[in-house]
């Protein structure tokens, strides 16, 4: 008999792997934070996913089951990102990736870091960009990162993203190496914040 686990609306029937990936997690942004020189990107409303160099797994450590050949052109090193297609499609995305026979068409891994690459955030992402130039058919995209000047720029970008149906904005200190855990160097900016949860049963 299979055990079904519910993790924030995602059903998995596979057994959990030995250990969940040690992912970088965000804190909430407060206006008192000095953010000049940080990197800014859209917060995608998809499903967090980690490519360990061989398998695509969830934040909790459950293996995804993408279609045959989906990861054929993935690099042999880890990637941290979000399974995403377009804004306003979270239910379709989550429904597809939680099923062994789900429709993964138009779903890509949108990457915001290459954990084991050297250098700052921009240099780490450049490693993947170079890989994609030689593997253009890989269902992978690099999330654009914009240098931050001030709080007003962030708020203007947030307004633009939300008006277009997006979820919010992520702020990242680019000179810090990738490190798992809740970090003051990764901040989420949203007009409304919701809580994260994990429910097992």
Secondary structure, 3 states (H helix, E strand, C coil): CCCCEEECCEEECCCCCCCCCCCEEEEECCCCCCCCCCEEEEECCCEEEEECCCCEEECCCCECCCCCCCCCCCCCCCEEEEEECCCCCHHHHHHHHCCCCCCCCCCEEEEEECCCCCCCHHHHHHHHHHHHHHCCCCCEEECCCEECCCHHHHHHHHHHHHHCCCCEEEEECCCCCCCCEEEEEEEEECCCCCCCCCCCC
